[in-house]
């Protein structure tokens, strides 16, 4: 796994704008190289603010949205029209405003989903298995990989150090499947779907976004060698690059020498 680099901006708004600009550059570079790209989106206030900043950016049209695969790192297992769904918020902030190819948008199943019927399926574990199958269906055959190539994976970081829906001391942290159903989440709603740590670690680049003083202790612990059971964010790393994108409040407990100059 790659070693993390750490950057900080003055506040959460500047962080979101910087992350959006970096996304444009990264996706355009990948598309220039391969003709297409993939991104794994996150929810949370900074994650959605980043998507909104991207939608408002003059550079957004540099991205070939029709050649972008969109996945999610986790999702609340609620009804598809619930405004708390990460998918719904991502559509409102960005996806409904660009020329996305809907066949390349891969939302996680919602409560009420049932395979092939649209019926009243409610099993979060079956939903997780279905999303794993969707990932496998788009696997990188040329690389003999069981998952698609994930060029960029975004993650929010909770005050407790969780990423996606992988919470401290959760059995999901031990899971080696691609996707896991989570029950008894310490944050509502109790049922969620999440990529597992092994899947997160297949991404080429992982960016962790955090803003606010309440995140500072978790950021410090994650970057100072805490274990994954206590701080899952500590092992959320990409194959080629891992970037922590913070505001100054979230970075307040880090040694000054750890921050890369902007």
C-alpha positions as CSV (number, residue, x, y, z in Angstrom):
1,X,0.0,0.0,0.0
2,X,1.1,3.6,-0.6
3,X,2.3,5.9,2.0
4,X,-0.1,8.8,2.8
5,X,0.5,12.4,1.8
6,X,-1.3,15.0,3.9
7,X,-2.6,18.5,2.7
8,X,-4.7,21.1,4.5
9,X,-6.7,24.1,3.5
10,X,-8.0,27.0,5.5
11,X,-11.6,25.8,5.9
12,X,-14.0,23.2,4.6
13,X,-15.2,25.3,1.7
14,X,-11.6,25.7,0.4
15,X,-11.0,22.0,1.0
16,X,-14.1,21.1,-1.1
17,X,-13.0,23.4,-3.9
18,X,-9.5,22.0,-3.9
19,X,-10.7,18.4,-3.9
20,X,-13.0,19.2,-6.8
21,X,-10.2,20.7,-8.8
22,X,-7.9,17.7,-8.1
23,X,-10.7,15.4,-9.2
24,X,-11.0,17.1,-12.5
25,X,-7.2,16.9,-13.1
26,X,-7.1,13.2,-12.1
27,X,-10.1,12.0,-14.1
28,X,-9.0,13.9,-17.2
29,X,-5.5,12.4,-16.9
30,X,-6.9,8.9,-16.6
31,X,-9.3,9.4,-19.5
32,X,-6.5,10.7,-21.7
33,X,-4.5,7.6,-21.0
34,X,-7.3,5.0,-21.2
35,X,-10.3,6.7,-22.7
36,X,-12.4,6.0,-19.6
37,X,-12.1,6.3,-15.8
38,X,-13.9,5.2,-12.7
39,X,-14.6,6.9,-9.4
40,X,-16.0,5.6,-6.1
41,X,-18.1,8.3,-4.3
42,X,-18.6,8.9,-0.7
43,X,-21.3,10.7,1.3
44,X,-20.9,13.1,4.3
45,X,-20.8,16.8,4.3
46,X,-17.4,17.3,2.8
47,X,-17.9,14.5,0.2
48,X,-21.1,16.0,-1.1
49,X,-19.7,19.6,-0.9
50,X,-16.9,18.4,-3.1
51,X,-19.3,17.1,-5.7
52,X,-21.3,20.4,-5.5
53,X,-18.0,22.3,-6.0
54,X,-17.2,20.1,-9.0
55,X,-20.6,20.8,-10.5
56,X,-20.0,24.5,-10.2
57,X,-16.4,24.4,-11.5
58,X,-15.6,25.8,-14.9
59,X,-13.3,22.7,-15.4
60,X,-16.1,20.2,-15.0
61,X,-16.6,20.0,-18.8
62,X,-13.1,18.8,-19.2
63,X,-14.2,15.5,-17.9
64,X,-15.9,13.1,-20.3
65,X,-18.8,12.2,-18.1
66,X,-20.1,9.7,-20.6
67,X,-16.9,7.7,-20.1
68,X,-17.0,7.6,-16.3
69,X,-18.0,4.7,-14.2
70,X,-19.5,5.8,-10.9
71,X,-19.6,3.5,-7.8
72,X,-20.2,4.0,-4.1
73,X,-18.1,3.1,-1.1
74,X,-21.1,2.6,1.2
75,X,-24.8,3.4,1.4
76,X,-27.5,3.6,3.9
77,X,-29.9,0.7,3.4
78,X,-33.0,2.8,3.2
79,X,-35.7,3.4,0.5
80,X,-34.4,4.6,-2.9
81,X,-36.2,8.0,-2.5
82,X,-34.8,8.7,1.0
83,X,-32.9,12.0,0.9
84,X,-30.3,10.5,3.3
85,X,-29.1,8.1,0.6
86,X,-25.6,8.9,-0.6
87,X,-26.7,8.2,-4.1
88,X,-29.6,10.7,-3.9
89,X,-27.3,13.4,-2.5
90,X,-24.6,12.7,-5.2
91,X,-27.3,13.0,-7.9
92,X,-28.5,16.3,-6.5
93,X,-25.1,17.7,-6.1
94,X,-23.4,16.6,-9.3
95,X,-24.7,13.6,-11.4
96,X,-28.0,15.2,-12.5
97,X,-26.1,18.2,-13.8
98,X,-23.6,16.5,-16.1
99,X,-23.9,14.3,-19.1
100,X,-23.5,11.0,-17.2
101,X,-24.2,7.7,-18.9
102,X,-26.7,6.1,-16.6
103,X,-25.6,2.6,-17.7
104,X,-22.2,3.5,-16.0
105,X,-23.8,4.6,-12.7
106,X,-23.8,1.8,-10.2
107,X,-25.8,2.6,-7.1
108,X,-26.0,0.2,-4.2
109,X,-29.3,-1.5,-3.7
110,X,-32.0,0.2,-1.6
111,X,-34.4,-1.0,1.0
112,X,-37.3,-2.6,-0.9
113,X,-35.0,-3.9,-3.5
114,X,-35.4,-7.5,-4.7
115,X,-33.4,-9.2,-7.4
116,X,-35.1,-8.9,-10.8
117,X,-38.5,-8.0,-9.3
118,X,-38.4,-4.6,-7.7
119,X,-40.3,-6.1,-4.9
120,X,-40.1,-6.0,-1.1
121,X,-36.6,-7.5,-0.6
122,X,-35.2,-6.2,2.7
123,X,-32.1,-8.3,3.3
124,X,-29.1,-6.1,3.6
125,X,-26.8,-9.1,3.2
126,X,-28.4,-10.1,-0.1
127,X,-28.1,-6.5,-1.2
128,X,-24.4,-6.6,-0.4
129,X,-24.0,-9.8,-2.4
130,X,-25.7,-8.3,-5.3
131,X,-23.4,-5.3,-5.3
132,X,-20.4,-7.6,-5.2
133,X,-21.8,-9.3,-8.2
134,X,-22.2,-6.0,-10.0
135,X,-18.6,-5.2,-9.3
136,X,-17.5,-8.6,-10.6
137,X,-19.6,-8.2,-13.7
138,X,-17.4,-5.2,-14.6
139,X,-14.2,-6.8,-13.5
140,X,-10.9,-6.0,-15.2
141,X,-10.8,-9.1,-17.3
142,X,-7.6,-8.0,-19.0
143,X,-5.9,-7.8,-15.6
144,X,-7.4,-11.1,-14.4
145,X,-8.9,-9.2,-11.5
146,X,-12.1,-10.0,-9.6
147,X,-13.0,-6.3,-9.4
148,X,-13.1,-3.4,-11.8
149,X,-10.2,-1.0,-11.9
150,X,-11.0,1.7,-9.4
151,X,-9.1,4.8,-10.4
152,X,-10.1,7.1,-7.6
153,X,-11.9,6.2,-4.3
154,X,-13.2,8.9,-2.0
155,X,-13.8,8.4,1.7
156,X,-15.0,10.6,4.5
157,X,-13.5,10.1,7.9
158,X,-15.8,10.0,11.0
159,X,-14.8,11.4,14.4
160,X,-14.4,7.8,15.6
161,X,-12.1,7.0,12.6
162,X,-14.5,5.1,10.6
163,X,-14.5,5.1,6.8
164,X,-17.3,4.0,4.5
165,X,-19.6,2.0,6.9
166,X,-16.6,0.2,8.6
167,X,-16.8,1.3,12.2
168,X,-14.3,0.6,15.0
169,X,-14.4,-2.9,16.4
170,X,-17.0,-4.0,13.8
171,X,-16.9,-7.6,12.5
172,X,-17.0,-6.1,9.0
173,X,-13.4,-5.1,9.5
174,X,-12.4,-8.8,9.3
175,X,-14.5,-9.5,6.2
176,X,-12.6,-10.5,3.1
177,X,-15.5,-10.4,0.7
178,X,-15.8,-7.5,-1.7
179,X,-18.9,-6.0,-0.1
180,X,-20.5,-6.5,3.3
181,X,-23.9,-5.9,4.8
182,X,-23.6,-4.0,8.1
183,X,-26.2,-4.4,10.9
184,X,-26.2,-2.5,14.2
185,X,-24.3,0.5,12.9
186,X,-23.5,3.0,15.7
187,X,-24.8,5.7,13.4
188,X,-28.3,5.6,12.1
189,X,-29.6,3.9,10.1
190,X,-28.5,0.6,11.6
191,X,-28.4,-1.2,8.3
192,X,-25.8,-0.3,5.7
193,X,-23.9,-1.7,2.7
194,X,-20.1,-1.1,2.5
195,X,-17.1,-2.0,0.5
196,X,-14.6,-3.9,2.7
197,X,-11.1,-2.9,3.5
198,X,-9.6,-5.4,0.9
199,X,-11.7,-3.8,-1.8
200,X,-10.8,-0.2,-0.8
201,X,-7.2,-1.2,-0.9
202,X,-7.5,-2.3,-4.6
203,X,-8.1,1.3,-5.7
204,X,-5.3,3.1,-7.5
205,X,-5.8,6.2,-5.5
206,X,-7.6,6.7,-2.1
207,X,-8.5,10.2,-1.0
208,X,-9.6,10.7,2.6
209,X,-11.6,13.9,3.3
210,X,-12.1,15.4,6.7
211,X,-13.0,18.8,8.1
212,X,-13.7,20.2,11.5
213,X,-12.0,20.1,14.9
214,X,-14.1,17.1,15.9
215,X,-12.1,15.0,13.4
216,X,-8.7,16.1,14.5
217,X,-8.1,13.3,17.1
218,X,-9.1,10.6,14.6
219,X,-6.9,12.1,11.9
220,X,-3.9,12.2,14.3
221,X,-4.4,8.6,15.4
222,X,-4.9,7.3,11.9
223,X,-1.7,8.9,10.8
224,X,0.3,7.9,13.8
225,X,0.1,4.1,13.6
226,X,-3.2,3.2,15.2
227,X,-4.6,-0.2,14.3
228,X,-7.5,-0.8,12.0
229,X,-9.8,-2.2,14.7
230,X,-9.6,1.1,16.7
231,X,-9.2,3.5,13.7
232,X,-10.3,1.9,10.4
233,X,-9.1,4.9,8.4
234,X,-5.5,4.0,9.3
235,X,-5.4,1.3,6.7
236,X,-7.6,2.9,4.0
237,X,-4.8,3.2,1.4
238,X,-4.5,3.1,-2.4
239,X,-2.2,0.9,-4.4
240,X,-0.5,3.9,-6.0
241,X,-1.4,6.9,-3.9
242,X,-3.1,7.8,-0.6
243,X,-4.0,11.5,0.0
244,X,-5.5,13.0,3.2
245,X,-7.3,16.2,2.2
246,X,-8.1,18.2,5.3
247,X,-9.1,21.6,6.6
248,X,-6.8,23.3,9.1
249,X,-9.1,22.4,12.0
250,X,-9.0,18.6,11.2
251,X,-5.2,18.9,10.8
252,X,-4.7,20.8,14.0
253,X,-3.2,17.8,16.0
254,X,-0.7,16.8,13.3
255,X,3.0,17.7,13.4
256,X,3.6,20.6,11.1
257,X,6.2,18.7,9.2
258,X,3.7,16.1,8.2
259,X,1.7,18.6,6.0
260,X,2.7,19.0,2.4
261,X,3.0,22.6,1.4
262,X,0.2,23.9,-0.9
